[in-house]
Amino acid sequence: MKKISLTFITAIFATFSLSAFSAPANQTKVIPQQCEQLFKEAENLIADAEKQPGTHTQISKMKNKLNQSKKQILEMELATQTKSCNQGLAKLNSLKQQQPD
């Protein structure tokens, strides 16, 4: 299992937050597949971080930040949700490749 650094997870949430302010609110409840995938990946990262020593003090903050980011993204127009989640997935994949094994 790769060691998940807090910096790595913080960078992912920063991507969520930066993307989340780019469009007006939307009333639809449809969640794009890209966003479902991004949220699942972020939840998996948090679950992995919970298993590592020294991260327990930050887990609650990470979960709260993820939930806040989800709400912000889901308030966007559908096209912007998709674009933002695609950007988040690209950033996540880029950061994963930079992580040491």
N, C-alpha and C positions, 0 to 999 in steps of 0.2 A: 504494500500500500504506500502511495506517495504521501509524504508529509505535506499537509496543507498549511501554508503560512497565513497568518492573519492579514498580512499585506496583500496576498493573493485574493482573499475573500473580500477585503475592503475595496480592492480595485474593481471587482465585479459589481459590487453595490454602487460604486461611483458611476459605473457605466449605466446602471439602471437609472440612477438619479439624474444624470445629465440628459439622458434620452427622454426622461419622463416630463420634462418641461417644454417640449417642442410642439405641442398641439393642444387645441381646446378640448374640453370634455366631450365624451360620447355617451349616449344612453344605452347602447347595445350591450348585451351580456355574452356575445360571441367572443371566445378567446382563441386567437390564432394559434395554430400548431406550433409555430416558432416560440411563442410566449410560453406555452405549456412546457415545451422542451427546456427553455431557459430557466423557468421556475424549478423544474424537476432537477436540473443540473445544480442549481444553487442550493436546493434543499439537500441534495446528496453531498455537496461540499461541506455544508454545516454538519451533517451527520458524521462525515469523516473527521471533521475537526473536533467533534465531541469526544471521539475516541483517543485523541492525542493529549498527552500530558501538558498541563499549563494553559489550555485553551478554555477551560470551563468558565472562567470569569468573563469571557467575551461572548459566549454562546448566546446568551439572552439578548445582547445588543445586536448580534448578527441576525437573529431571528426577527427582532423588531424592525431592523433596517430592511430585511427582505420583504416583510409584510407591508411596510410603508411603500417600498418600491413597486410591489405588485399593484397596490391600490392606485398609485400614480400612473402606471402604465395602462391599467385597465380603464382609466378615465379618459384616455385619448381616443381619437377617431381610429377606426379599425385599420386603415392604411398606415397610420402613424404607429400604431401598436406593432404591426408586422415589421415595419422598417426598424423601429427601435429594438425589437427583440432579435432581429437579424443582426443588428450591430452588436448587441450584447453577446450573442452566440459567437460571433466572429472574435470579439475581444476575449471571451472565455477560452476559446480554442487557442488563441494566440498565447494567452497567459499559461495555459496548460502545457504547451510545448516548451515554454521557458522554465517550467518547474523541473528541478532535478528529481531523478528517480529515487 
